[in-house]
Amino acid sequence: MIKKIAWDAFKNTGDITTYLELKQIENIESNIKEIQDIQKITNTTVEEKENNQKYQL
């Protein structure tokens, strides 16, 4: 939603600052996705280690 508003503002004004803000939003969204992917991998690895430890006891 914010991305659409920023893009529309840039189209209407041609203001480069608005465009740069749009690019920052896109970068933030990309970083959040990467962090979420890393968390999923980490959680899976932790769960696997815990399960392996249960079976070893």
JOKA-V759900 format. One record per helix or strand of 2 or more residues. SS is the DSSP state (~ for helix, > for strand). FROM is the first residue (numbers start at 1). LEN is the number of residues. If there is no record, write none. Layout:
ss:from:len
SS:FROM:LEN
SS:FROM:LEN
This chain:
ss:from:len
~:2:12
~:16:41
